[in-house]
Amino acid sequence: MKKHFSYLNTFIIGYSLFIIICLWSCSDLGTNPKTDNSIEPSDVVSYNDDIQPIFNQNCGNSCHLNNSSGGLSLSSYNGLMSGGNNGVVIVPGDGAGSVIVQKLSSNPPFGDRMPKGSSALSSHIIELITTWINDGAENN
């Protein structure tokens, strides 16, 4: 009687399955975008590309882009770094100690949460701003 499955046939089938599984599991390497909205330590947050668009989109309700409410203008890097009537809002290297991050949090230590009259910014956006400040709040 002839054996239908020899060691060679078993090896060939096993090896083929191994190659198929390896190729299948590697087929999407490099194509999956970041889906968890976290900031990687190697990511560089750019004022021009990341931070200013946040202000343009969320602070344009006649408060800090065109009107400079409280003397604070968020329409430019220089306006942001100059602060407002009550002083600076950015302390480079200290995101948690920066007034702007405190005012964006759900329970600011004083006054109202910003953006006023709008829904709160997502934790990802606040984390992005905080990371930029912690990294030195550069005009990049």
N, C-alpha and C positions, 0 to 999 in steps of 0.2 A: 504494500500500500504506500502511496506517495504522500509525503507531507505537503500540505498546502501553504503552511507558514514556516519557512525556514528562518534561521537566525539572520540571514542576509536580508530577506524580505522584511522582517521585523525592524531591522536596523534602518533600512531604506525608508520605510513608512514613518518611523519615529523621527529620523533626521529631517524628512520632508515636513512633518508637522512642526518640528522645532523651528525650521527656517520660516515657514508660513507665519507662525505666531510672532517671531522676532520682527519680521517685516511689517506685519500688521500693527504691532504695538509701536513701531517707529515711524509709521506712515504720516503722523501729524506733527512730528517734531518741528518746532519753530513756527507753527501756524496758529497755535492757540493764543489768543490775546489774553492779557491779564484780566481776570474777571472778578477779583475780590476787591477792587478799588483801593488796595493798600499801596502805600508808597514804599518802594524798595529803597534800602539804604544807599544804593549806588545811583539812584535817580537824582538828577539835578533839577530843582524847581526854578523856573525862569520867571522873572517879574513880567517881562513882555509877553511871553507865551502862555503863562499859567495864571498869574495873579491879577494883572490888569483886566483881562477878560472877565474874571469873577466880579470885580468891582463894576465894570461896564454893564454886566448883565443884572446884577443884584442891587446896586446902589444908585441906579439912575432914576429913582422915583423922586426927583427934585430935591434930594437931600445933600449929597456930597459930590455929585458930578458937575452940575451946572450952578447950583446955588451956594455951595460951600457952607452948608449948615454948620453952625458952631465954629466957623472959620476953617474947617477941615475940607480940603479938596482931594478927592480920590481920582481925579481925572488924569493925574500924572504922578510919576515917581517923586518928583520934587515936592509936589503938593502933599503927598502922603507923608514923606519924611519930615516936612516942615511942621506937621501937626496942626492942631487947631487952637481955639481960644484958651483951652485948658492945658496946653502943652503937647508934648510928643505922644504919638499913639503907637509907635514902633520902637522897640528897644532891640537893636540888632544883637542876635545871639540869645535872646530871652523871649521866646514866644509866649510862654505862660505869663510873663510879667508885662507883656505888651497890652496896652489898653484895647487895641483893636480886637485881639483874640478874646479878651475878657468880655467885651461887648457882644461878640458873636456867640458866646456860650449860652446855654439855656438859662442859667442863673447868673447874670452879670453882677459884680459886687456893688454896682451903683447904676442908676438910671434904667432905661429900657434896653431890652435885647435888640440888636440890630440884625438885619435891616428892619427898620421900623415900618410897620404896616404890611409886612410881607411874611411869608413863611420862613422859618429858620433855615439856615444853610445846612447842608448835610454834614455829617461828621467827617466825611472824606474831604470836603472842601475846607473845613476848618483845619483839619490835619495838614492839608496842603499849604495853607497860609502859615500855620505854625512852623512847619518844616522850613519854609522859605525864610522866615524870621530867624529860626534857630541856626540856619546856615549862613547868617550874616546879613540878610535882607539886601542883597546886592541888586544893582540896576543892570540886570542881564537879560 
